[in-house]
Amino acid sequence: MSKHLKPAAYTLLSVLFLGSFSLACSGNKQKEKTAAASTTEMVKIDSANKKPADNKTILARREVPVICYHQIRNNIASDSKRAHDDIIAPDKFKEHMKMLADSGYHTILPDQLYNYLVYNAKLPEKPIMITFDDTDQDQFTIGNATLKKYGFKGVYFIMTVSIGRKGRINYMTKEQIKQLSDEGNTIASHTYDHKNFAQFTDEDWTTQIDVPTKKLEEITGKKVEYFAYPYGVYKASTLHKLKEHGFKAAFILSTARDENYPLYTIRRIIDPGRYTAKNLYYSINKSFNKTKFK
């Protein structure tokens, strides 16, 4: 720019230059948005047309760590020795969630896990799933509150007979279950009253599966498509019926998966109350295979 230009002319040229630059940038941003939208659309189209993986491929994929919790409270004298595995003190639960956050874990939900297993969809770095069984109210008051602190989401397997019950153990209300769902957590089925899946009669597919599913869908306004077996026990000969009754996947505990129904025997491990945060970290890495996610 010549130093002989008058101030007014200089100002005019500056405005014109900046205006042209701004328009160019705006145009580039618009192109970027359009390209991004096109990419998103392409991903949706590709996913829709992608062939589902077979059982062998699903079994070969790296397992995502899935942790199971029951009661988040302090032990009392009347608790049996066996019950201690299903009870974790509030302070310890909070320490364990902090460890997961500090270690770089990102929580995922069942739809993400399903799409990864079936369609090899991408997952976040260090994915993990946090699940809760049996509807205990402390899962809402302590569990959900703690997860929120770290931006985590959880999966709540609801035993519908307990909804709203109060006593030595209080259980979640319909309103609390609805809130969990509205906040982006997954509400899933855990039967009507915790009947052993391996002992199901023909009538139980209505009372233990269909009726609870309908009730949970009425509460949340969303489809219920995931199931956790009481005690982690399943019966191979009836696994096919879960799909017939609308479930996309189901969760066991730490026993072996069924090679014919890998989606209906997804492994979880319990985080027992005796574990330190370090113990849990070690257990996660020992229990689930260590190959990298593709």
BELJO-V244464 format. One record per residue. N is the residue number from 0. RES is the residue in three letters. PSI is psi in radians with two decimals (* if undefined). D_FIRST is the distance of its C-alpha to the first C-alpha in whole Angstrom. Layout:
((N	RES	PSI	D_FIRST) (N	RES	PSI	D_FIRST))
This chain:
((0	MET	2.28	0) (1	SER	2.41	4) (2	LYS	-0.13	6) (3	HIS	-0.16	9) (4	LEU	2.46	8) (5	LYS	2.68	11) (6	PRO	-0.73	12) (7	ALA	-0.77	13) (8	ALA	-0.70	11) (9	TYR	-0.77	8) (10	THR	-0.74	12) (11	LEU	-0.79	13) (12	LEU	-0.64	10) (13	SER	-0.76	10) (14	VAL	-0.77	14) (15	LEU	-0.72	14) (16	PHE	-0.83	12) (17	LEU	-0.62	14) (18	GLY	-0.75	17) (19	SER	-0.71	17) (20	PHE	-0.73	17) (21	SER	-0.74	20) (22	LEU	-0.69	22) (23	ALA	-0.79	21) (24	CYS	-0.74	23) (25	SER	-0.71	25) (26	GLY	-0.72	26) (27	ASN	-0.73	27) (28	LYS	-0.69	29) (29	GLN	-0.69	31) (30	LYS	-0.71	32) (31	GLU	-0.74	32) (32	LYS	-0.76	35) (33	THR	-0.74	36) (34	ALA	-0.73	37) (35	ALA	-0.74	38) (36	ALA	-0.71	41) (37	SER	-0.71	42) (38	THR	-0.76	42) (39	THR	-0.75	45) (40	GLU	-0.70	46) (41	MET	-0.74	47) (42	VAL	-0.76	48) (43	LYS	-0.77	51) (44	ILE	-0.79	52) (45	ASP	-0.74	52) (46	SER	-0.70	54) (47	ALA	-0.57	57) (48	ASN	-0.01	57) (49	LYS	2.43	58) (50	LYS	2.31	62) (51	PRO	2.56	63) (52	ALA	2.62	64) (53	ASP	3.03	68) (54	ASN	-0.69	70) (55	LYS	-0.72	70) (56	THR	-0.73	66) (57	ILE	-0.77	66) (58	LEU	-0.49	68) (59	ALA	-0.32	66) (60	ARG	2.62	63) (61	ARG	2.35	62) (62	GLU	2.39	64) (63	VAL	2.31	62) (64	PRO	2.31	63) (65	VAL	2.15	65) (66	ILE	2.48	67) (67	CYS	2.33	69) (68	TYR	2.68	70) (69	HIS	-1.50	73) (70	GLN	2.33	74) (71	ILE	1.54	72) (72	ARG	2.99	74) (73	ASN	2.59	76) (74	ASN	2.58	79) (75	ILE	2.90	83) (76	ALA	-0.57	86) (77	SER	-0.11	87) (78	ASP	2.35	85) (79	SER	2.85	86) (80	LYS	-0.67	85) (81	ARG	-0.63	84) (82	ALA	-0.39	82) (83	HIS	-0.49	80) (84	ASP	-0.44	78) (85	ASP	0.10	77) (86	ILE	2.29	76) (87	ILE	2.32	73) (88	ALA	2.52	72) (89	PRO	-0.78	69) (90	ASP	-0.67	68) (91	LYS	-0.70	68) (92	PHE	-0.78	67) (93	LYS	-0.70	64) (94	GLU	-0.71	63) (95	HIS	-0.67	63) (96	MET	-0.68	61) (97	LYS	-0.71	58) (98	MET	-0.75	59) (99	LEU	-0.75	58) (100	ALA	-0.79	55) (101	ASP	-0.47	54) (102	SER	0.01	55) (103	GLY	0.26	52) (104	TYR	2.57	55) (105	HIS	2.20	54) (106	THR	2.52	56) (107	ILE	2.91	57) (108	LEU	2.91	59) (109	PRO	-0.64	62) (110	ASP	-0.68	60) (111	GLN	-0.73	57) (112	LEU	-0.74	60) (113	TYR	-0.83	62) (114	ASN	-0.55	59) (115	TYR	-0.84	58) (116	LEU	-0.69	62) (117	VAL	-0.68	62) (118	TYR	0.10	59) (119	ASN	0.62	57) (120	ALA	2.66	54) (121	LYS	2.54	52) (122	LEU	2.78	53) (123	PRO	2.87	51) (124	GLU	2.38	51) (125	LYS	1.09	55) (126	PRO	2.61	56) (127	ILE	2.62	59) (128	MET	2.33	61) (129	ILE	2.10	63) (130	THR	2.68	66) (131	PHE	2.31	69) (132	ASP	2.58	73) (133	ASP	-0.07	75) (134	THR	0.11	73) (135	ASP	2.41	74) (136	GLN	-0.49	72) (137	ASP	-0.32	71) (138	GLN	-0.49	69) (139	PHE	-0.90	67) (140	THR	-0.65	67) (141	ILE	-0.87	66) (142	GLY	-1.00	65) (143	ASN	-0.70	63) (144	ALA	-0.67	61) (145	THR	-0.74	61) (146	LEU	-0.73	59) (147	LYS	-0.66	57) (148	LYS	-0.55	56) (149	TYR	0.17	54) (150	GLY	0.40	53) (151	PHE	2.71	56) (152	LYS	2.71	58) (153	GLY	3.00	62) (154	VAL	2.19	64) (155	TYR	1.90	67) (156	PHE	1.92	71) (157	ILE	2.26	73) (158	MET	1.86	77) (159	THR	-0.41	77) (160	VAL	-0.46	81) (161	SER	-0.19	79) (162	ILE	2.13	77) (163	GLY	-0.05	77) (164	ARG	2.57	80) (165	LYS	2.61	81) (166	GLY	-2.51	83) (167	ARG	-0.64	83) (168	ILE	2.24	80) (169	ASN	2.59	78) (170	TYR	2.79	76) (171	MET	2.57	73) (172	THR	2.95	73) (173	LYS	-0.69	72) (174	GLU	-0.68	69) (175	GLN	-0.69	68) (176	ILE	-0.74	68) (177	LYS	-0.72	66) (178	GLN	-0.75	63) (179	LEU	-0.79	63) (180	SER	-0.79	62) (181	ASP	-0.50	60) (182	GLU	0.05	58) (183	GLY	0.12	57) (184	ASN	2.90	60) (185	THR	2.24	63) (186	ILE	2.22	66) (187	ALA	3.05	69) (188	SER	2.53	73) (189	HIS	0.59	75) (190	THR	-3.11	78) (191	TYR	-0.94	80) (192	ASP	0.57	82) (193	HIS	0.52	81) (194	LYS	2.44	84) (195	ASN	2.12	84) (196	PHE	-0.62	83) (197	ALA	-0.24	85) (198	GLN	0.22	88) (199	PHE	2.40	86) (200	THR	3.08	89) (201	ASP	-0.67	88) (202	GLU	-0.51	88) (203	ASP	-0.41	86) (204	TRP	-0.37	83) (205	THR	-0.94	83) (206	THR	-0.61	84) (207	GLN	-0.32	82) (208	ILE	-1.11	79) (209	ASP	-0.80	78) (210	VAL	-0.82	79) (211	PRO	-0.69	77) (212	THR	-0.82	74) (213	LYS	-0.71	75) (214	LYS	-0.78	75) (215	LEU	-0.65	72) (216	GLU	-0.60	70) (217	GLU	-0.64	71) (218	ILE	-0.79	70) (219	THR	-0.43	66) (220	GLY	0.26	66) (221	LYS	2.73	65) (222	LYS	2.49	66) (223	VAL	1.99	68) (224	GLU	0.14	68) (225	TYR	2.65	69) (226	PHE	2.53	72) (227	ALA	2.31	73) (228	TYR	2.27	77) (229	PRO	2.37	79) (230	TYR	0.03	80) (231	GLY	0.19	78) (232	VAL	2.32	81) (233	TYR	2.92	80) (234	LYS	2.01	83) (235	ALA	-0.65	82) (236	SER	-0.25	84) (237	THR	0.14	82) (238	LEU	-0.60	79) (239	HIS	-0.43	78) (240	LYS	-0.41	79) (241	LEU	-0.73	76) (242	LYS	-0.72	74) (243	GLU	-0.46	76) (244	HIS	0.29	76) (245	GLY	0.11	72) (246	PHE	2.40	71) (247	LYS	-0.50	68) (248	ALA	2.84	69) (249	ALA	2.74	71) (250	PHE	2.29	71) (251	ILE	-2.76	74) (252	LEU	-2.25	74) (253	SER	0.24	74) (254	THR	3.05	77) (255	ALA	2.58	76) (256	ARG	2.73	74) (257	ASP	2.16	76) (258	GLU	-0.36	75) (259	ASN	-0.31	76) (260	TYR	1.08	74) (261	PRO	-0.52	71) (262	LEU	-0.36	69) (263	TYR	0.20	72) (264	THR	0.94	73) (265	ILE	2.25	70) (266	ARG	2.55	70) (267	ARG	2.79	70) (268	ILE	2.56	71) (269	ILE	2.45	72) (270	ASP	1.64	70) (271	PRO	2.73	74) (272	GLY	-0.36	74) (273	ARG	-0.21	75) (274	TYR	2.48	72) (275	THR	2.98	69) (276	ALA	-0.64	65) (277	LYS	-0.71	66) (278	ASN	-0.75	69) (279	LEU	-0.78	67) (280	TYR	-0.76	64) (281	TYR	-0.75	66) (282	SER	-0.72	68) (283	ILE	-0.82	65) (284	ASN	-0.48	64) (285	LYS	-0.65	68) (286	SER	-0.48	69) (287	PHE	2.43	66) (288	ASN	2.77	65) (289	LYS	0.11	62) (290	THR	2.68	60) (291	LYS	2.59	57) (292	PHE	2.42	56) (293	LYS	*	54))
